Amino acid sequence: MKSLHQAFTILLCLCAGFVVDCAAQYPARAIRIIVPVPPGASLDTLARTIGARLSTRVGQTVLIENQPGGAGNIAYGNVAKAAPDGYTLLLGWDGLQINTGLYKNLPYQLSSFAPITMAITAPQILVVNNSLPARNLGDYIALAKRQRGRMTAGSPGSGSPGHLAAALFMTLTGTELIHVPYKGGAPAAIDVIAGHVDSLFITLPGIMNHVRAGKARPLAVSTPGRAPALPDVPTFAQAGVKGYELISWQGLLAPAATPPEIVGLLNTEIVQVLRSAEVRDVLSPQGYEIVATTPAVLEMELKKGTEKWLQLIKQSGAKAD
């Protein structure tokens, strides 16, 4: 028994030494960033913006791998089960938290991830097709009440922040919209521009270029103050919907048990990427607010911010479609 214990102790020491050695040599090969949305969505754009510049900083290829579907749960589950070696990362968002209140038997828990950084924050925005006779939020609410149960509101998917934003809007305004979930923000944006859906609740960067081009009409943003990228668009509160406030985040996570040395290195390099003037000039005009936090800030959001979303799900009665 004593010899067995000694052998086990030696094995643990060898494993610990292996982890330390691997962390010291990291990265020795390509890194994958898993993105839970299709190419072209705002989350994908952020991943590619970060990935290209992170590759230069660490001297290894950074691959962007899109794994859409299942309201993000496919990608989340795959990263949660990946080896905690720093070579598989997740670019997640608050849908990660929302899903814990909408779905049962998830292939992950929030504790399945090691936070690296909260990269950006952004408001939810309500936009409408240009042909819809609603010039402002008051018009939209009045029209929705006249056409109760007939107007459509798209979102990037069931369980997405946009889905929950639409549900909260209906609760606070007494309106009834038909929710139309898409597989990502890009197809949702295309359809609201084409008039296949009347309106869309989406994270601002997912529609910003189309709004700037005049292809969709913005009515309100969900942050306490106006979005710097759209200073002429009022907040929901300013437009008359008191108590409507939602702030979305997007950030990098790794599988739980990823060595702290690797998490620390990734945080340092990604924060430097995000704080560069080059990246700021790319992201800020699209509606992103760069925050580039420590791992602890994102960890706190996952622990405490999740309760906000769960309460909102309960209050609004939102359900996964």
LINZI-V869562 format. One record per pair of residues at least 12 apart in sequence whose C-alpha atoms are under 10 Angstrom apart, sorted by the first residue. I is the first residue (numbers start at 1). J is the second residue. D is the distance in whole Angstrom. If there is no record, write none. Layout:
# LINZI-V869562
((I,J,D) (I,J,D))
This chain:
# LINZI-V869562
((19,85,9) (19,258,10) (19,259,7) (19,261,10) (20,259,8) (20,261,8) (20,262,10) (22,85,8) (22,86,10) (22,259,9) (22,262,9) (23,85,8) (23,86,9) (23,258,9) (23,259,7) (23,260,9) (23,261,6) (23,262,6) (23,263,10) (23,265,9) (24,261,8) (24,262,8) (25,262,10) (26,58,9) (26,60,10) (26,85,9) (26,86,8) (26,87,9) (26,261,9) (26,262,7) (26,265,9) (26,266,10) (27,58,7) (27,59,8) (27,60,7) (27,61,10) (27,85,9) (27,86,8) (27,87,8) (27,262,9) (27,265,10) (27,266,10) (28,58,9) (28,59,9) (28,60,7) (28,87,9) (29,59,9) (29,60,6) (29,61,7) (29,62,9) (29,87,8) (30,55,9) (30,58,10) (30,59,9) (30,60,5) (30,61,5) (30,62,6) (30,63,7) (30,87,7) (30,88,9) (31,51,9) (31,54,10) (31,55,9) (31,58,10) (31,60,7) (31,61,6) (31,62,5) (31,63,6) (31,64,9) (31,85,10) (31,86,7) (31,87,4) (31,88,6) (31,89,8) (32,51,9) (32,61,9) (32,62,6) (32,63,5) (32,64,6) (32,65,7) (32,86,9) (32,87,6) (32,88,5) (32,89,6) (32,90,8) (33,47,7) (33,48,9) (33,50,10) (33,51,8) (33,62,7) (33,63,6) (33,64,5) (33,65,6) (33,66,8) (33,79,9) (33,87,8) (33,88,6) (33,89,5) (33,90,5) (33,91,7) (33,92,10) (33,252,9) (33,253,9) (33,254,9) (34,47,9) (34,63,8) (34,64,6) (34,65,5) (34,66,6) (34,67,7) (34,68,10) (34,75,7) (34,76,9) (34,78,9) (34,79,7) (34,88,7) (34,89,6) (34,90,5) (34,91,6) (34,92,9) (34,252,10) (34,253,10) (35,47,7) (35,48,10) (35,64,7) (35,65,6) (35,66,5) (35,67,6) (35,68,7) (35,72,9) (35,75,7) (35,76,9) (35,79,10) (35,89,9) (35,90,6) (35,91,5) (35,92,7) (35,93,10) (36,65,9) (36,66,6) (36,67,5) (36,68,5) (36,69,7) (36,70,9) (36,71,8) (36,72,5) (36,73,8) (36,74,7) (36,75,5) (36,76,7) (36,90,8) (36,91,8) (36,92,7) (36,93,9) (36,95,10) (36,96,10) (36,183,10) (36,184,9) (37,65,10) (37,66,6) (37,67,6) (37,68,4) (37,69,7) (37,70,10) (37,71,9) (37,72,7) (37,75,9) (37,91,10) (37,92,10) (37,156,9) (37,157,10) (37,183,7) (37,184,5) (37,185,8) (37,186,9) (38,65,9) (38,66,6) (38,67,7) (38,68,5) (38,69,9) (38,183,7) (38,184,6) (38,185,8) (38,186,8) (38,187,9) (39,64,10) (39,65,9) (39,66,7) (39,67,9) (39,68,9) (39,184,9) (39,185,10) (39,186,8) (40,184,9) (40,185,8) (40,186,6) (40,187,9) (40,206,9) (41,156,9) (41,183,10) (41,184,6) (41,185,5) (41,186,5) (41,187,8) (41,188,10) (41,189,9) (41,203,10) (41,205,9) (41,206,6) (41,207,9) (42,184,9) (42,185,7) (42,186,8) (42,202,10) (42,203,8) (42,204,9) (42,205,6) (42,206,5) (42,207,8) (42,208,9) (42,250,10) (42,286,9) (42,288,10) (43,91,7) (43,92,8) (43,93,8) (43,184,9) (43,185,9) (43,203,10) (43,205,9) (43,206,8) (43,250,7) (43,251,9) (44,64,8) (44,65,9) (44,66,8) (44,91,8) (44,184,10) (44,185,10) (44,186,10) (44,206,10) (45,205,9) (45,206,9) (45,283,9) (46,91,9) (46,119,9) (46,120,9) (46,205,9) (46,250,9) (46,251,9) (46,279,10) (46,282,10) (46,283,8) (46,288,9) (47,62,10) (47,63,9) (47,64,7) (47,65,9) (47,66,10) (47,90,9) (47,91,7) (47,92,10) (47,250,10) (47,251,9) (47,252,9) (48,62,9) (48,63,9) (48,64,7) (48,65,10) (49,273,9) (49,274,9) (49,279,7) (49,282,8) (49,283,8) (50,62,9) (50,64,10) (50,119,10) (50,269,10) (50,270,7) (50,271,10) (50,273,7) (50,274,7) (50,279,8) (51,63,7) (51,64,7) (51,270,9) (51,273,9) (52,64,9) (52,273,10) (53,269,9) (53,270,9) (53,272,10) (53,273,6) (53,274,9) (53,276,10) (53,278,10) (53,279,9) (54,266,9) (54,269,7) (54,270,6) (54,271,10) (54,272,9) (54,273,7) (54,274,10) (55,269,10) (56,273,10) (57,269,7) (57,270,9) (57,272,9) (57,273,8) (58,265,9) (58,266,9) (58,269,8) (58,270,10) (62,87,9) (62,88,10) (63,87,10) (63,88,10) (64,89,10) (64,90,10) (64,91,10) (65,88,10) (65,90,10) (68,183,7) (68,184,8) (69,157,9) (69,158,10) (69,182,10) (69,183,7) (69,184,9) (70,157,9) (70,158,8) (70,159,9) (70,183,9) (71,95,8) (71,96,9) (71,98,10) (71,99,8) (71,103,10) (71,156,9) (71,157,6) (71,158,6) (71,159,6) (71,160,7) (71,181,10) (71,182,10) (71,183,8) (71,184,9) (71,320,9) (72,92,9) (72,93,10) (72,95,7) (72,96,7) (72,99,9) (72,157,9) (72,158,9) (72,159,9) (72,160,9) (72,183,10) (72,184,10) (73,95,9) (73,96,8) (73,99,8) (73,100,10) (73,103,9) (73,106,7) (73,107,7) (73,108,8) (74,106,9) (74,107,8) (74,108,10) (75,90,8) (75,91,10) (75,92,9) (75,107,10) (76,89,10) (76,90,7) (76,91,9) (76,92,8) (76,96,8) (76,106,9) (76,107,8) (76,108,7) (76,109,9) (76,110,10) (76,112,9) (76,113,9) (76,255,10) (77,106,8) (77,107,5) (77,108,5) (77,109,9) (77,112,9) (77,255,10) (78,90,9) (78,107,8) (78,108,9) (78,255,9) (79,107,10) (79,108,9) (79,112,9) (79,113,8) (79,253,9) (79,254,7) (79,255,6) (79,256,9) (80,107,8) (80,108,6) (80,109,8) (80,110,9) (80,111,9) (80,112,5) (80,113,6) (80,114,10) (80,253,10) (80,254,8) (80,255,5) (80,256,7) (81,107,9) (81,108,8) (81,112,8) (81,113,10) (81,255,7) (81,256,9) (82,254,9) (82,255,6) (82,256,9) (83,254,9) (83,255,7) (83,256,9) (83,257,9) (83,258,8) (84,113,9) (84,114,9) (84,254,7) (84,255,5) (84,256,6) (84,257,6) (84,258,4) (84,259,7) (84,262,10) (85,254,9) (85,255,8) (85,256,10) (85,257,8) (85,258,6) (85,259,7) (85,262,8) (85,263,10) (86,253,10) (86,254,7) (86,255,8) (86,257,10) (86,258,6) (86,259,8) (86,261,10) (86,262,6) (86,263,7) (86,265,10) (86,266,8) (87,254,9) (87,255,10) (87,258,10) (87,262,10) (88,253,9) (88,254,7) (88,255,8) (89,113,10) (89,114,10) (89,115,10) (89,116,9) (89,252,7) (89,253,6) (89,254,5) (89,255,7) (90,113,9) (90,114,10) (90,115,10) (90,116,10) (90,251,8) (90,252,6) (90,253,5) (90,254,6) (90,255,8) (91,116,10) (91,117,10) (91,118,10) (91,119,9) (91,250,7) (91,251,6) (91,252,5) (91,253,6) (91,254,9) (92,115,10) (92,118,9) (92,119,10) (92,249,8) (92,250,6) (92,251,6) (92,252,6) (92,253,7) (92,254,10) (93,118,9) (93,119,10) (93,120,10) (93,121,9) (93,160,9) (93,161,9) (93,248,7) (93,249,5) (93,250,4) (93,251,6) (93,252,9) (93,253,10) (94,159,10) (94,160,8) (94,161,7) (94,247,9) (94,248,6) (94,249,6) (94,250,7) (94,251,9) (94,301,9) (94,302,9) (94,305,9) (94,306,8) (94,309,9) (95,157,10) (95,158,10) (95,159,7) (95,160,5) (95,161,6) (95,162,9) (95,163,10) (95,164,10) (95,248,9) (95,249,9) (95,250,9) (95,306,10) (95,309,9) (96,108,10) (96,109,9) (96,110,8) (96,159,9) (96,160,9) (96,161,10) (96,250,10) (96,302,9) (96,306,9) (97,109,9) (97,110,7) (97,159,10) (97,160,10) (97,161,10) (97,301,9) (97,302,7) (97,303,9) (97,305,8) (97,306,5) (97,307,9) (97,308,10) (97,309,7) (97,310,8) (98,159,7) (98,160,7) (98,161,8) (98,164,8) (98,306,7) (98,307,9) (98,308,9) (98,309,6) (98,310,7) (98,312,9) (98,313,8) (99,158,9) (99,159,6) (99,160,8) (99,161,10) (99,306,10) (99,309,9) (99,310,9) (99,313,10) (99,320,9) (100,159,10) (100,306,9) (100,309,9) (100,310,8) (101,159,9) (101,306,9) (101,307,9) (101,309,8) (101,310,6) (101,311,9) (101,312,10) (101,313,7) (101,314,9) (101,318,10) (101,319,9) (101,320,10) (102,158,9) (102,159,7) (102,310,9) (102,313,8) (102,314,10) (102,318,8) (102,319,6) (102,320,6) (102,321,10) (103,159,9) (103,319,9) (103,320,7) (110,256,9) (110,299,9) (110,302,7) (110,303,8) (110,306,9) (111,255,9) (111,256,7) (111,257,10) (111,299,9) (111,302,9) (111,303,9) (112,253,10) (112,254,9) (112,255,6) (112,256,5) (112,257,9) (113,252,10) (113,253,6) (113,254,6) (113,255,5) (113,256,4) (113,257,8) (113,258,9) (113,299,9) (113,302,10) (114,252,9) (114,253,6) (114,254,5) (114,255,6) (114,256,5) (114,257,7) (114,258,7) (114,259,9) (114,260,9) (114,263,8) (114,295,8) (114,296,10) (114,298,9) (114,299,8) (115,251,8) (115,252,7) (115,253,4) (115,254,6) (115,255,9) (115,256,8) (115,258,10) (115,263,8) (115,267,9) (115,294,9) (115,295,5) (115,296,7) (115,297,9) (115,298,6) (115,299,6) (115,300,9) (115,301,10) (115,302,9) (116,251,8) (116,252,5) (116,253,5) (116,254,7) (116,260,10) (116,262,10) (116,263,6) (116,264,8) (116,265,9) (116,266,7) (116,267,5) (116,268,9) (116,270,9) (116,271,10) (116,292,10) (116,293,8) (116,294,7) (116,295,5) (116,296,8) (116,297,9) (116,298,7) (116,299,9) (117,250,9) (117,251,6) (117,252,5) (117,253,7) (117,263,9) (117,264,10) (117,266,9) (117,267,6) (117,268,9) (117,270,8) (117,271,8) (117,291,9) (117,292,6) (117,293,5) (117,294,6) (117,295,5) (117,296,8) (117,297,8) (117,298,6) (117,299,9) (118,249,7) (118,250,6) (118,251,4) (118,252,7) (118,253,9) (118,267,10) (118,271,9) (118,290,9) (118,291,7) (118,292,6) (118,293,5) (118,294,7) (118,295,7) (118,296,9) (118,297,7) (118,298,5) (118,299,9) (118,301,9) (119,249,7) (119,250,6) (119,251,5) (119,252,7) (119,267,10) (119,270,8) (119,271,8) (119,274,7) (119,275,10) (119,288,9) (119,289,9) (119,290,6) (119,291,6) (119,292,5) (119,293,7) (119,294,10) (119,298,9) (120,248,8) (120,249,6) (120,250,6) (120,251,7) (120,274,9) (120,283,9) (120,284,10) (120,287,10) (120,288,6) (120,289,5) (120,290,4) (120,291,5) (120,292,7) (120,293,9) (121,203,9) (121,204,10) (121,247,7) (121,248,5) (121,249,4) (121,250,6) (121,251,9) (121,287,9) (121,288,6) (121,289,5) (121,290,7) (121,291,7) (121,292,10) (122,203,7) (122,204,6) (122,205,8) (122,221,9) (122,222,9) (122,223,8) (122,227,8) (122,246,9) (122,247,6) (122,248,5) (122,249,6) (122,250,8) (122,286,10) (122,287,7) (122,288,5) (122,289,6) (122,290,9) (123,161,10) (123,202,8) (123,203,6) (123,204,6) (123,205,9) (123,220,10) (123,221,6) (123,222,5) (123,223,5) (123,224,9) (123,225,10) (123,226,9) (123,227,7) (123,235,10) (123,245,9) (123,246,7) (123,247,5) (123,248,6) (123,249,9) (123,287,8) (123,288,9) (123,289,9) (124,161,8) (124,162,7) (124,165,7) (124,166,10) (124,200,10) (124,201,7) (124,202,5) (124,203,4) (124,204,6) (124,205,9) (124,206,10) (124,220,9) (124,221,6) (124,222,5) (124,223,8) (124,245,9) (124,246,7) (124,247,7) (124,248,7) (125,162,8) (125,165,9) (125,200,8) (125,201,6) (125,202,6) (125,203,6) (125,204,6) (125,205,9) (125,206,10) (125,207,9) (125,208,10) (125,218,7) (125,219,7) (125,220,6) (125,221,4) (125,222,6) (125,223,9) (125,227,10) (125,233,10) (125,235,9) (125,236,9) (125,246,10) (126,153,9) (126,154,10) (126,155,10) (126,162,9) (126,165,9) (126,166,9) (126,169,10) (126,199,7) (126,200,6) (126,201,5) (126,202,7) (126,203,9) (126,204,9) (126,207,10) (126,216,10) (126,217,9) (126,218,6) (126,219,6) (126,220,6) (126,221,7) (126,222,9) (126,236,9) (127,153,9) (127,154,10) (127,189,9) (127,192,8) (127,193,9) (127,198,9) (127,199,6) (127,200,5) (127,201,7) (127,202,8) (127,204,10) (127,207,8) (127,211,8) (127,215,10) (127,216,6) (127,217,5) (127,218,4) (127,219,6) (127,220,8) (127,221,9) (128,140,9) (128,152,10) (128,153,9) (128,154,10) (128,192,7) (128,193,8) (128,195,9) (128,197,8) (128,198,6) (128,199,4) (128,200,6) (128,201,9) (128,211,10) (128,215,9) (128,216,6) (128,217,5) (128,218,7) (128,219,8) (129,189,10) (129,191,9) (129,192,5) (129,193,6) (129,194,7) (129,195,6) (129,196,9) (129,197,8) (129,198,6) (129,199,6) (129,200,9) (129,215,8) (129,216,5) (129,217,6) (129,218,9) (130,192,9) (130,193,7) (130,194,9) (130,195,8) (130,198,9) (130,199,10) (130,214,8) (130,215,7) (130,216,6) (130,217,6) (130,218,9) (131,193,9) (131,194,10) (131,195,8) (131,198,9) (131,216,9) (131,217,9) (132,195,9) (132,198,7) (132,199,9) (132,216,10) (132,217,9) (134,217,9) (134,219,9) (135,217,8) (135,218,9) (135,219,8) (136,217,9) (136,218,8) (136,219,5) (136,220,8) (136,233,9) (136,234,9) (136,239,8) (137,218,9) (137,219,5) (137,220,7) (137,234,9) (137,235,10) (137,236,8) (137,238,10) (137,239,6) (137,240,8) (137,241,9) (138,219,9) (138,239,7) (138,240,8) (138,241,9) (139,219,10) (140,175,10) (140,199,9) (140,219,8) (141,169,10) (141,170,9) (141,173,7) (141,174,9) (141,175,7) (141,176,10) (141,241,10) (142,173,10) (142,175,9) (143,175,9) (144,170,10) (144,173,10) (144,174,9) (144,175,6) (144,176,7) (144,177,7) (145,173,9) (145,174,8) (145,175,6) (145,176,7) (145,177,9) (146,175,9) (147,175,9) (147,176,9) (147,177,9) (148,174,10) (148,175,7) (148,176,6) (148,177,7) (148,178,9) (149,175,8) (149,176,5) (149,177,5) (149,178,6) (149,179,10) (150,176,8) (150,177,7) (150,178,7) (150,198,10) (151,175,10) (151,176,8) (151,177,5) (151,178,6) (151,179,9) (151,197,8) (151,198,6) (151,199,8) (152,176,9) (152,177,6) (152,178,5) (152,179,6) (152,180,7) (152,192,10) (152,196,9) (152,197,6) (152,198,5) (152,199,6) (152,200,8) (153,166,7) (153,167,10) (153,176,10) (153,177,6) (153,178,6) (153,179,5) (153,180,6) (153,181,9) (153,188,10) (153,192,9) (153,197,6) (153,198,6) (153,199,5) (153,200,5) (153,201,7) (154,166,8) (154,177,9) (154,178,8) (154,179,6) (154,180,4) (154,181,6) (154,182,7) (154,185,9) (154,188,6) (154,189,9) (154,191,9) (154,192,8) (154,196,9) (154,197,6) (154,198,8) (154,199,6) (154,200,5) (154,201,6) (154,202,8) (155,179,7) (155,180,6) (155,181,5) (155,182,6) (155,183,9) (155,184,8) (155,185,7) (155,187,10) (155,188,6) (155,189,9) (155,197,10) (155,199,9) (155,200,6) (155,201,5) (155,202,6) (155,203,9) (156,180,9) (156,181,6) (156,182,5) (156,183,6) (156,184,4) (156,185,4) (156,186,8) (156,187,8) (156,188,6) (156,189,9) (156,200,9) (156,201,8) (156,202,7) (156,203,9) (156,206,9) (157,179,10) (157,180,8) (157,181,4) (157,182,5) (157,183,5) (157,184,6) (157,185,8) (157,188,9) (157,202,10) (157,320,9) (157,321,9) (158,179,9) (158,180,9) (158,181,6) (158,182,8) (158,183,9) (158,184,10) (158,318,10) (158,319,8) (158,320,5) (158,321,6) (159,181,9) (159,313,10) (159,318,8) (159,319,8) (159,320,6) (159,321,8) (160,181,9) (160,182,10) (160,183,10) (160,184,9) (160,185,10) (160,201,10) (160,202,9) (160,203,10) (160,320,9) (161,201,8) (161,202,7) (161,203,8) (161,246,9) (161,247,9) (161,248,7) (161,249,10) (161,309,9) (162,181,9) (162,185,9) (162,200,8) (162,201,5) (162,202,5) (162,203,7) (162,246,10) (162,248,10) (163,179,8) (163,180,9) (163,181,7) (163,182,10) (163,200,9) (163,201,7) (163,202,8) (163,318,8) (163,319,9) (163,320,9) (163,321,10) (164,201,9) (164,246,10) (164,309,9) (164,312,8) (164,313,7) (164,316,8) (164,317,9) (164,318,6) (164,319,9) (164,320,10) (165,201,7) (165,202,8) (165,203,10) (165,222,9) (165,244,9) (165,245,9) (165,246,7) (165,312,9) (165,313,10) (165,316,9) (165,318,9) (166,178,10) (166,179,8) (166,200,8) (166,201,6) (166,202,9) (166,316,9) (166,318,9) (167,179,9) (167,201,10) (167,312,9) (167,313,8) (167,315,9) (167,316,6) (167,317,7) (167,318,6) (167,319,9) (168,243,10) (168,244,8) (168,245,10) (168,246,10) (168,312,7) (168,313,8) (168,315,8) (168,316,5) (168,317,8) (168,318,8) (169,201,10) (169,236,9) (169,241,8) (169,243,10) (169,244,7) (169,316,8) (170,316,8) (171,315,8) (171,316,6) (171,317,8) (171,318,10) (172,241,7) (172,242,8) (172,243,8) (172,244,8) (172,315,10) (172,316,9) (173,240,10) (173,241,7) (173,242,9) (173,244,10) (177,198,10) (177,199,10) (178,197,10) (178,198,10) (179,197,10) (179,199,10) (179,200,9) (179,201,10) (179,321,9) (180,197,8) (180,199,10) (180,200,9) (180,321,9) (181,200,10) (181,320,10) (181,321,8) (184,202,10) (184,206,9) (185,200,10) (185,201,10) (185,202,7) (185,203,8) (185,205,10) (185,206,6) (185,207,8) (186,206,7) (186,207,8) (188,200,7) (188,201,9) (188,202,9) (188,206,9) (188,207,9) (189,201,10) (189,202,9) (189,206,8) (189,207,6) (189,208,10) (189,210,8) (189,215,10) (189,216,9) (190,207,9) (190,210,9) (190,215,10) (190,216,10) (192,215,9) (192,216,7) (192,217,10) (193,207,10) (193,210,8) (193,211,10) (193,214,10) (193,215,6) (193,216,6) (193,217,9) (194,215,9) (194,216,9) (195,216,10) (199,216,9) (199,217,9) (199,218,10) (199,219,10) (200,216,10) (200,218,10) (201,220,10) (201,221,10) (202,221,10) (203,221,9) (203,222,9) (203,247,9) (203,248,7) (203,249,9) (203,287,9) (203,288,9) (204,218,10) (204,221,8) (204,222,10) (204,227,9) (204,229,9) (204,230,10) (204,248,9) (204,286,8) (204,287,6) (204,288,8) (205,229,10) (205,283,9) (205,284,9) (205,285,9) (205,286,5) (205,287,5) (205,288,6) (206,286,8) (206,287,9) (206,288,10) (207,286,9) (207,287,9) (208,229,9) (208,230,9) (208,285,8) (208,286,6) (208,287,7) (208,288,10) (209,285,9) (209,286,7) (209,287,9) (211,230,9) (212,229,10) (212,230,9) (212,285,10) (212,286,9) (217,233,10) (218,230,9) (218,232,10) (218,233,7) (218,234,9) (219,232,10) (219,233,6) (219,234,7) (219,235,8) (219,236,8) (219,239,9) (220,232,10) (220,233,6) (220,234,5) (220,235,5) (220,236,5) (220,237,9) (220,238,9) (220,239,7) (220,241,10) (221,233,7) (221,234,6) (221,235,5) (221,236,6) (221,237,9) (221,238,10) (221,239,10) (221,244,9) (221,245,9) (221,246,9) (221,247,10) (222,234,9) (222,235,6) (222,236,6) (222,237,8) (222,243,10) (222,244,7) (222,245,5) (222,246,5) (222,247,7) (222,248,9) (223,235,6) (223,236,8) (223,237,9) (223,244,8) (223,245,6) (223,246,6) (223,247,6) (223,248,9) (224,236,9) (224,237,8) (224,238,9) (224,243,10) (224,244,9) (224,245,6) (224,246,8) (224,247,9) (225,237,9) (225,238,9) (225,245,10) (226,238,9) (227,287,7) (227,288,9) (227,289,9) (228,284,8) (228,285,9) (228,287,7) (228,288,9) (228,289,9) (229,284,7) (229,285,6) (229,286,7) (229,287,5) (229,288,8) (229,289,9) (230,285,9) (230,286,10) (230,287,8) (246,308,10) (246,309,9) (246,312,10) (249,288,9) (249,289,9) (249,290,10) (249,291,9) (249,298,9) (249,301,9) (250,288,10) (250,290,10) (250,291,10) (250,298,10) (251,291,10) (251,292,9) (251,293,9) (251,295,10) (251,298,8) (252,266,9) (252,267,9) (252,270,9) (252,295,9) (252,298,9) (253,266,10) (253,267,10) (253,295,9) (253,298,9) (253,299,10) (254,266,10) (263,295,8) (264,294,9) (264,295,8) (267,292,9) (267,293,8) (267,294,7) (267,295,7) (268,292,10) (268,293,10) (268,294,9) (270,292,8) (270,293,10) (271,290,10) (271,291,9) (271,292,5) (271,293,7) (271,294,8) (272,292,8) (273,292,9) (274,290,7) (274,291,8) (274,292,6) (274,293,10) (275,290,8) (275,291,9) (275,292,7))
